[in-house]
Amino acid sequence: MSAATDALGAGLAAEHAAIFGYGVLGAHLTGAALAQAQQVEAAHRTRRDSLLVRLAATGVTPPAPQPAYALPFPVVDAASAQRLAVQLEERAAAIWRAALGPTSGEDRKRALDALTDSALWAARWRRATGIQPGTVPLP
């Protein structure tokens, strides 16, 4: 494996974790927040599927999702669900940011798009929860 495929593998692991987290938090949301969570989860699933194809094409065995992921705190209501969404996106953004260095070409574009998406989604969830600041430098 190369540093680039390692970085894509880490990105895939982040997508797996985000999908799991959205499955947990979605049960505590309704209305517009639930619709946003469903839209973001679908985007993470699409990115995951694309990464699976990309890694398989290089002959790399993609990392499998874990059966469960440890959550940073209990998710018991809409407020904690939205806080979890912020953390999921911040973690994904950090992993994708780290992937920019070892990647190039289409893989770097894939990492940059994922970083941008997660940073925007984190900002939307921060706004919904009232977390300040609404954005962070270098997500």
Residue frames as a rotation matrix with the C-alpha (Angstrom) as fourth column:
MET 1
0.575 0.818 0.000 0.00
0.818 -0.575 0.000 0.00
0.000 0.000 -1.000 0.00
SER 2
-0.395 -0.656 0.643 1.08
0.620 -0.707 -0.340 3.55
0.678 0.265 0.686 -0.64
ALA 3
-0.889 0.056 -0.454 0.61
0.331 -0.605 -0.724 6.61
-0.315 -0.794 0.520 1.52
ALA 4
-0.735 0.648 -0.198 -2.19
-0.654 -0.602 0.459 7.70
0.178 0.467 0.866 -0.80
THR 5
-0.161 0.710 -0.686 -4.11
-0.095 0.680 0.727 4.43
0.982 0.182 -0.042 -0.51
ASP 6
-0.610 -0.076 -0.789 -3.51
0.750 0.267 -0.605 4.48
0.257 -0.961 -0.106 3.27
ALA 7
-0.947 0.243 -0.211 -5.05
-0.148 -0.910 -0.387 7.96
-0.286 -0.335 0.898 3.36
LEU 8
-0.424 0.831 -0.359 -8.03
-0.686 -0.037 0.726 6.82
0.591 0.555 0.586 1.29
GLY 9
-0.290 0.267 -0.919 -8.42
0.424 0.897 0.127 3.82
0.858 -0.353 -0.373 3.60
ALA 10
-0.840 -0.022 -0.542 -8.47
0.516 -0.337 -0.787 6.16
-0.165 -0.941 0.295 6.60
GLY 11
-0.787 0.593 -0.172 -11.08
-0.616 -0.766 0.183 8.24
-0.023 0.250 0.968 4.80
LEU 12
-0.270 0.689 -0.673 -13.15
-0.249 0.626 0.740 5.13
0.930 0.367 0.003 4.18
ALA 13
-0.526 0.041 -0.849 -12.93
0.742 0.509 -0.435 4.24
0.415 -0.860 -0.299 7.88
ALA 14
-0.937 0.191 -0.291 -14.15
0.000 -0.836 -0.548 7.76
-0.348 -0.514 0.784 8.70
GLU 15
-0.535 0.780 -0.325 -17.09
-0.720 -0.220 0.658 7.31
0.442 0.586 0.679 6.34
HIS 16
-0.317 0.385 -0.867 -17.97
0.330 0.902 0.280 4.00
0.889 -0.197 -0.413 8.00
ALA 17
-0.732 -0.031 -0.680 -17.92
0.679 -0.102 -0.727 5.69
-0.047 -0.994 0.096 11.42
ALA 18
-0.888 0.421 -0.182 -20.02
-0.420 -0.906 -0.050 8.62
-0.186 0.032 0.982 10.21
ILE 19
-0.382 0.771 -0.509 -22.65
-0.427 0.341 0.838 6.31
0.819 0.537 0.199 8.73
PHE 20
-0.379 0.202 -0.903 -22.86
0.709 0.691 -0.143 4.40
0.595 -0.694 -0.405 12.01
GLY 21
-0.870 -0.036 -0.491 -23.16
0.402 -0.628 -0.666 7.65
-0.285 -0.777 0.561 13.98
TYR 22
-0.755 0.636 -0.161 -25.92
-0.637 -0.653 0.410 9.00
0.155 0.412 0.898 11.77
GLY 23
-0.309 0.638 -0.705 -27.81
0.089 0.757 0.647 5.76
0.947 0.137 -0.291 12.29
VAL 24
-0.493 0.066 -0.868 -27.69
0.860 0.189 -0.474 6.40
0.133 -0.980 -0.149 16.03
LEU 25
-0.872 0.062 -0.486 -28.50
0.158 -0.904 -0.397 10.09
-0.464 -0.423 0.778 16.00
GLY 26
-0.817 0.571 -0.075 -31.26
-0.268 -0.262 0.927 9.89
0.510 0.778 0.367 13.40
ALA 27
-0.330 0.707 -0.625 -33.50
0.699 0.628 0.341 8.08
0.634 -0.324 -0.702 15.87
HIS 28
-0.264 0.158 -0.952 -33.58
0.865 -0.398 -0.306 11.23
-0.427 -0.904 -0.031 18.04
LEU 29
-0.888 -0.120 -0.444 -34.39
-0.054 -0.931 0.360 13.79
-0.457 0.344 0.821 15.35
THR 30
0.063 0.922 0.382 -37.56
0.794 0.185 -0.579 14.97
-0.604 0.340 -0.721 13.66
GLY 31
0.805 0.456 -0.381 -38.54
0.192 -0.807 -0.559 17.50
-0.562 0.376 -0.737 11.01
ALA 32
0.872 -0.461 -0.161 -35.85
-0.403 -0.493 -0.771 19.53
0.277 0.738 -0.616 9.27
ALA 33
0.084 -0.884 0.460 -33.06
-0.946 0.075 0.316 18.15
-0.313 -0.462 -0.830 11.47
LEU 34
0.169 0.046 0.985 -34.00
-0.013 0.999 -0.044 14.58
-0.986 -0.005 0.170 10.54
ALA 35
0.957 0.200 0.210 -34.17
0.208 0.033 -0.978 15.51
-0.203 0.979 -0.010 6.85
GLN 36
0.575 -0.815 -0.070 -30.70
-0.793 -0.535 -0.291 17.08
0.199 0.223 -0.954 7.10
ALA 37
-0.068 -0.596 0.800 -29.33
-0.706 0.595 0.384 14.00
-0.705 -0.538 -0.461 8.86
GLN 38
0.501 0.328 0.801 -30.80
0.245 0.834 -0.495 11.71
-0.830 0.445 0.338 6.20
GLN 39
0.986 -0.155 -0.064 -29.34
-0.119 -0.382 -0.916 13.82
0.118 0.911 -0.395 3.40
VAL 40
0.273 -0.946 0.173 -25.88
-0.961 -0.277 0.003 13.89
0.045 -0.167 -0.985 4.99
GLU 41
0.030 -0.228 0.973 -25.93
-0.391 0.893 0.222 10.17
-0.920 -0.387 -0.062 5.78
ALA 42
0.830 0.317 0.459 -26.84
0.280 0.474 -0.835 9.43
-0.482 0.821 0.305 2.15
ALA 43
0.786 -0.604 -0.129 -23.88
-0.521 -0.536 -0.664 11.55
0.332 0.590 -0.736 1.01
HIS 44
-0.032 -0.802 0.596 -21.55
-0.917 0.260 0.301 9.64
-0.397 -0.537 -0.744 3.36
ARG 45
0.324 0.214 0.921 -22.90
0.009 0.973 -0.230 6.37
-0.946 0.083 0.314 1.95
THR 46
0.998 0.035 0.060 -22.29
0.062 -0.071 -0.996 7.54
-0.030 0.997 -0.073 -1.61
ARG 47
0.418 -0.907 0.051 -18.74
-0.873 -0.417 -0.253 8.58
0.251 0.062 -0.966 -0.71
ARG 48
0.015 -0.368 0.930 -18.17
-0.623 0.724 0.297 5.24
-0.782 -0.584 -0.218 1.04
ASP 49
0.679 0.333 0.654 -19.35
0.222 0.756 -0.615 3.31
-0.700 0.563 0.440 -2.01
SER 50
0.921 -0.379 -0.092 -17.11
-0.261 -0.423 -0.868 5.37
0.290 0.823 -0.488 -4.30
LEU 51
0.139 -0.908 0.396 -14.12
-0.989 -0.104 0.109 4.72
-0.057 -0.406 -0.912 -2.05
LEU 52
0.267 0.013 0.964 -14.82
-0.261 0.964 0.059 0.99
-0.928 -0.267 0.261 -1.99
VAL 53
0.932 0.106 0.346 -14.72
0.298 0.316 -0.901 0.92
-0.205 0.943 0.263 -5.78
ARG 54
0.715 -0.698 0.037 -11.61
-0.579 -0.622 -0.527 3.12
0.391 0.356 -0.849 -5.93
LEU 55
0.042 -0.737 0.675 -9.64
-0.916 0.241 0.320 1.03
-0.398 -0.632 -0.665 -3.43
ALA 56
0.452 0.179 0.874 -10.73
0.027 0.977 -0.213 -2.27
-0.892 0.120 0.437 -4.97
ALA 57
0.998 -0.061 0.026 -9.56
0.020 -0.089 -0.996 -1.00
0.063 0.994 -0.087 -8.38
THR 58
0.350 -0.929 0.123 -6.06
-0.861 -0.370 -0.350 -0.54
0.370 0.016 -0.929 -6.95
GLY 59
0.097 -0.272 -0.957 -6.01
0.000 0.962 -0.274 -4.07
0.995 0.027 0.094 -5.59
VAL 60
-0.842 -0.358 0.404 -6.20
-0.351 -0.207 -0.913 -2.88
0.411 -0.910 0.049 -2.00
THR 61
-0.313 0.749 -0.584 -8.53
0.756 0.569 0.324 -4.63
0.576 -0.340 -0.744 0.42
PRO 62
-0.188 0.279 0.942 -10.67
-0.261 -0.939 0.226 -1.79
0.947 -0.203 0.249 1.80
PRO 63
-0.985 -0.123 0.120 -11.07
-0.141 0.176 -0.974 -1.57
0.099 -0.977 -0.191 5.57
ALA 64
-0.342 0.902 -0.264 -14.35
0.567 0.422 0.707 -3.14
0.749 0.092 -0.656 6.68
PRO 65
0.037 0.416 0.909 -16.72
-0.554 -0.749 0.365 -1.28
0.832 -0.516 0.203 8.96
GLN 66
-0.954 -0.276 0.114 -16.60
-0.228 0.428 -0.875 -2.14
0.193 -0.861 -0.471 12.63
PRO 67
-0.446 0.840 -0.309 -19.68
0.729 0.541 0.418 -3.85
0.518 -0.038 -0.854 14.07
ALA 68
0.757 0.618 -0.213 -20.10
0.631 -0.605 0.486 -0.86
0.171 -0.502 -0.847 16.41
TYR 69
-0.221 -0.784 0.579 -18.30
0.409 -0.614 -0.675 2.37
0.885 0.088 0.457 17.24
ALA 70
-0.261 0.060 -0.963 -17.81
0.949 -0.166 -0.268 3.99
-0.176 -0.984 -0.014 20.64
LEU 71
0.430 0.473 0.769 -19.72
0.547 -0.814 0.194 7.23
0.718 0.337 -0.609 20.88
PRO 72
-0.557 -0.762 0.330 -18.12
0.226 -0.522 -0.822 10.18
0.799 -0.383 0.463 22.69
PHE 73
-0.871 0.387 0.303 -21.21
-0.440 -0.341 -0.831 10.63
-0.218 -0.857 0.467 24.90
PRO 74
-0.560 0.737 0.379 -24.70
0.600 0.676 -0.427 9.16
-0.571 -0.011 -0.821 25.29
VAL 75
-0.921 0.389 0.022 -27.17
-0.236 -0.603 0.762 10.24
0.309 0.697 0.647 22.62
VAL 76
-0.739 0.633 -0.231 -30.50
0.603 0.468 -0.646 10.59
-0.301 -0.617 -0.727 24.38
ASP 77
0.328 0.852 -0.408 -32.31
0.481 -0.522 -0.704 13.50
-0.813 0.035 -0.581 22.73
ALA 78
0.827 0.063 0.558 -32.25
0.548 -0.309 -0.777 15.87
0.124 0.949 -0.291 19.76
ALA 79
0.841 -0.534 0.081 -29.66
-0.540 -0.827 0.156 18.18
-0.016 -0.176 -0.984 21.33
SER 80
0.139 -0.827 0.545 -27.16
-0.413 0.452 0.791 15.39
-0.900 -0.335 -0.278 21.98
ALA 81
0.450 0.072 0.890 -27.89
0.663 0.641 -0.387 13.93
-0.599 0.764 0.241 18.53
GLN 82
0.947 -0.076 0.314 -26.99
0.179 -0.685 -0.706 17.22
0.268 0.725 -0.635 16.88
ARG 83
0.556 -0.807 0.201 -23.84
-0.746 -0.377 0.549 17.56
-0.368 -0.455 -0.811 19.02
LEU 84
0.166 -0.464 0.870 -22.85
0.166 0.883 0.439 14.08
-0.972 0.071 0.224 17.83
ALA 85
0.765 0.155 0.626 -23.38
0.631 0.021 -0.776 15.17
-0.133 0.988 -0.082 14.22
VAL 86
0.858 -0.513 0.030 -20.97
-0.505 -0.853 -0.132 18.08
0.093 0.098 -0.991 14.79
GLN 87
0.203 -0.833 0.514 -18.33
-0.630 0.291 0.720 15.71
-0.750 -0.470 -0.465 16.17
LEU 88
0.405 -0.013 0.914 -18.80
0.490 0.847 -0.205 13.17
-0.772 0.531 0.350 13.38
GLU 89
0.902 -0.002 0.431 -18.24
0.393 -0.408 -0.824 15.84
0.178 0.913 -0.368 10.76
GLU 90
0.699 -0.702 0.137 -15.30
-0.710 -0.659 0.248 17.41
-0.084 -0.270 -0.959 12.59
ARG 91
0.160 -0.639 0.752 -13.58
-0.257 0.709 0.657 14.02
-0.953 -0.299 -0.051 12.84
ALA 92
0.539 0.083 0.838 -14.26
0.703 0.505 -0.501 13.20
-0.465 0.859 0.214 9.19
ALA 93
0.975 -0.174 0.141 -12.97
-0.064 -0.818 -0.571 16.63
0.214 0.548 -0.809 8.13
ALA 94
0.458 -0.853 0.248 -9.74
-0.743 -0.215 0.634 16.13
-0.488 -0.475 -0.732 10.08
ILE 95
0.113 -0.395 0.912 -9.11
0.214 0.906 0.366 12.76
-0.970 0.154 0.187 8.46
TRP 96
0.680 0.178 0.711 -9.83
0.721 0.017 -0.693 14.07
-0.136 0.984 -0.116 5.00
ARG 97
0.904 -0.424 -0.051 -7.61
-0.426 -0.902 -0.064 17.10
-0.019 0.080 -0.997 5.62
ALA 98
0.167 -0.874 0.457 -4.76
-0.495 0.327 0.805 14.74
-0.853 -0.361 -0.378 6.49
ALA 99
0.294 0.015 0.956 -5.41
0.579 0.793 -0.191 12.88
-0.761 0.609 0.225 3.23
LEU 100
0.973 0.100 -0.209 -4.63
-0.085 -0.685 -0.723 15.96
-0.216 0.721 -0.658 1.13
GLY 101
0.302 -0.948 -0.102 -0.87
-0.766 -0.305 0.566 15.60
-0.567 -0.093 -0.818 1.61
PRO 102
-0.486 -0.624 0.612 -0.24
-0.205 0.762 0.615 12.08
-0.850 0.173 -0.498 0.34
THR 103
0.208 0.640 0.740 -2.83
0.658 0.468 -0.590 12.15
-0.724 0.609 -0.324 -2.45
SER 104
-0.726 -0.360 -0.586 -2.74
-0.192 -0.712 0.676 13.69
-0.660 0.603 0.448 -5.91
GLY 105
-0.935 0.324 -0.143 -4.95
-0.116 0.102 0.988 14.07
0.335 0.940 -0.058 -8.95
GLU 106
-0.100 0.987 -0.124 -8.43
-0.241 0.097 0.966 12.62
0.965 0.126 0.229 -8.63
ASP 107
0.044 0.086 -0.995 -7.69
0.810 0.580 0.085 11.22
0.585 -0.810 -0.044 -5.18
ARG 108
-0.863 -0.352 -0.363 -6.74
0.498 -0.721 -0.483 14.67
-0.092 -0.597 0.797 -3.89
LYS 109
-0.689 0.694 0.209 -9.92
-0.453 -0.637 0.624 16.10
0.566 0.335 0.753 -5.41
ARG 110
0.102 0.717 -0.689 -11.87
0.260 0.650 0.714 13.32
0.960 -0.252 -0.121 -3.66
ALA 111
-0.292 -0.306 -0.906 -10.21
0.940 0.082 -0.331 14.21
0.176 -0.949 0.263 -0.34
LEU 112
-0.995 -0.097 -0.007 -10.77
0.098 -0.987 -0.128 17.95
0.005 -0.128 0.992 -0.82
ASP 113
-0.374 0.927 0.030 -14.43
-0.347 -0.170 0.922 17.45
0.860 0.334 0.386 -1.71
ALA 114
0.173 0.414 -0.894 -14.90
0.627 0.654 0.424 15.26
0.760 -0.633 -0.147 1.38
LEU 115
-0.644 -0.476 -0.599 -13.14
0.764 -0.431 -0.479 17.82
-0.030 -0.766 0.642 3.59
THR 116
-0.925 0.310 0.218 -15.26
-0.237 -0.922 0.305 20.64
0.296 0.230 0.927 2.20
ASP 117
-0.074 0.956 -0.283 -18.49
-0.089 0.277 0.957 18.71
0.993 0.096 0.064 2.61
SER 118
0.066 0.085 -0.994 -17.74
0.868 0.487 0.099 17.70
0.492 -0.869 -0.042 6.20
ALA 119
-0.863 -0.407 -0.298 -16.69
0.500 -0.768 -0.400 21.24
-0.066 -0.494 0.867 7.12
LEU 120
-0.710 0.666 0.227 -19.94
-0.424 -0.662 0.618 22.63
0.562 0.342 0.753 5.69
TRP 121
0.140 0.791 -0.596 -22.07
0.186 0.570 0.800 19.98
0.973 -0.223 -0.067 7.37
ALA 122
-0.322 -0.318 -0.892 -20.32
0.922 0.108 -0.371 20.60
0.214 -0.942 0.258 10.70
ALA 123
-0.998 -0.048 0.050 -21.04
0.040 -0.988 -0.148 24.33
0.057 -0.146 0.988 10.35
ARG 124
-0.323 0.946 0.006 -24.72
-0.380 -0.136 0.915 23.63
0.867 0.294 0.403 9.65
TRP 125
0.223 0.384 -0.896 -24.98
0.613 0.659 0.435 21.37
0.758 -0.646 -0.088 12.70
ARG 126
-0.694 -0.496 -0.522 -23.16
0.719 -0.435 -0.542 23.98
0.042 -0.751 0.659 14.84
ARG 127
-0.853 0.430 0.296 -25.64
-0.336 -0.886 0.319 26.61
0.399 0.173 0.900 13.71
ALA 128
0.030 0.927 -0.375 -28.56
-0.102 0.376 0.921 24.30
0.994 0.011 0.106 14.53
THR 129
0.252 0.018 -0.968 -27.21
0.827 0.515 0.225 23.66
0.502 -0.857 0.115 18.03
GLY 130
0.949 0.090 0.302 -26.01
-0.031 -0.927 0.373 27.18
0.314 -0.363 -0.877 18.75
ILE 131
0.508 -0.843 -0.179 -22.40
0.745 0.326 0.581 26.02
-0.432 -0.429 0.794 19.18
GLN 132
0.963 -0.268 -0.026 -19.96
-0.255 -0.879 -0.404 28.91
0.086 0.396 -0.914 18.82
PRO 133
-0.464 0.047 -0.884 -17.97
-0.599 -0.752 0.275 29.56
-0.652 0.658 0.377 16.82
GLY 134
0.587 0.809 0.015 -20.07
-0.488 0.368 -0.791 28.49
-0.646 0.458 0.611 13.89
THR 135
0.875 -0.416 -0.247 -17.02
-0.026 0.470 -0.882 27.61
0.484 0.778 0.400 11.85
VAL 136
0.690 -0.724 0.009 -13.49
0.090 0.097 0.991 26.62
-0.719 -0.683 0.132 12.74
PRO 137
0.395 -0.622 -0.676 -10.22
-0.903 -0.397 -0.162 27.45
-0.168 0.675 -0.719 10.98
LEU 138
-0.459 -0.660 -0.595 -8.66
-0.797 0.602 -0.054 24.55
0.394 0.449 -0.802 9.13
PRO 139
0.465 0.740 0.485 -11.33
-0.874 0.469 0.122 21.94
-0.137 -0.481 0.866 9.86
